[in-house]
Amino acid sequence: MARKELIYMVQDKGRDEDKVFKLTEMGAAQAERWAMRALMALMKSGANIPENFDKLGMSGMAELGLKAVAGLDWETAEPLLEEMMSCVQFIPDPSKPQIIRALFDQDIEEIQTRLKLRLEVFKLHTDFLQAVGK
């Protein structure tokens, strides 16, 4: 089965309005490593980790959410946040959606866009929880 993908168009007013990005789910091994590094960092920081969290992988990360990562020191959080952005590609011309390239820093001009893209990447990896909850 292929990795999940999402096309995200910025709706907010500003310099990024109508820009289009392609988000692609991490592979299972990369997602597991990311989740375990985040879990270990959260535990080291003294965050309240639910019981059995170590067995939940990415779904366990959904329980804590990005708020918990915000409590980490920058040196620990930065590589985790940047790895999330590795899931994002840019579609420079929305009329040619087949042309997709790696993301450059100058592609995103608003901080809000970066935050929303990270949230969408997080949801892409944890959206199965909604189905389980129903």
VENJOMO-V653761 format. One record per residue. N is the residue number from 1. RES is the residue in one letter. D_CENTER is the distance of its C-alpha to the mean C-alpha in Angstrom with 2 decimals. Layout:
n = {N N}
res = {RES RES}
d_center = {D_CENTER D_CENTER}
This chain:
n = {1 2 3 4 5 6 7 8 9 10 11 12 13 14 15 16 17 18 19 20 21 22 23 24 25 26 27 28 29 30 31 32 33 34 35 36 37 38 39 40 41 42 43 44 45 46 47 48 49 50 51 52 53 54 55 56 57 58 59 60 61 62 63 64 65 66 67 68 69 70 71 72 73 74 75 76 77 78 79 80 81 82 83 84 85 86 87 88 89 90 91 92 93 94 95 96 97 98 99 100 101 102 103 104 105 106 107 108 109 110 111 112 113 114 115 116 117 118 119 120 121 122 123 124 125 126 127 128 129 130 131 132 133 134}
res = {M A R K E L I Y M V Q D K G R D E D K V F K L T E M G A A Q A E R W A M R A L M A L M K S G A N I P E N F D K L G M S G M A E L G L K A V A G L D W E T A E P L L E E M M S C V Q F I P D P S K P Q I I R A L F D Q D I E E I Q T R L K L R L E V F K L H T D F L Q A V G K}
d_center = {20.41 17.93 14.18 12.65 12.10 11.71 13.61 12.58 15.53 15.61 18.26 18.76 21.98 21.85 21.51 18.38 19.91 19.97 17.79 15.98 12.83 12.06 8.70 9.51 8.68 9.36 12.97 14.22 15.52 12.54 10.35 13.45 13.94 10.55 11.30 14.88 14.43 12.44 15.17 17.92 16.90 16.82 20.14 21.62 20.82 22.72 20.05 21.42 20.03 21.19 23.72 22.71 19.08 19.54 20.25 17.27 14.46 11.03 13.07 14.40 11.17 11.04 14.51 13.79 10.63 9.13 12.84 13.93 11.80 13.45 16.70 16.38 18.41 16.94 18.00 15.99 12.80 12.70 12.17 9.26 7.56 9.03 8.06 4.34 6.55 8.72 7.18 8.55 12.33 14.93 17.75 20.47 22.94 21.88 25.40 24.66 21.35 22.34 21.97 18.46 17.90 15.68 14.09 16.54 16.24 18.88 17.08 15.33 18.07 16.81 14.74 13.93 12.33 9.90 9.09 8.94 6.76 3.95 5.46 5.89 3.03 3.68 7.01 7.36 7.50 9.66 11.70 14.62 15.39 16.79 19.20 20.24 20.92 23.18}
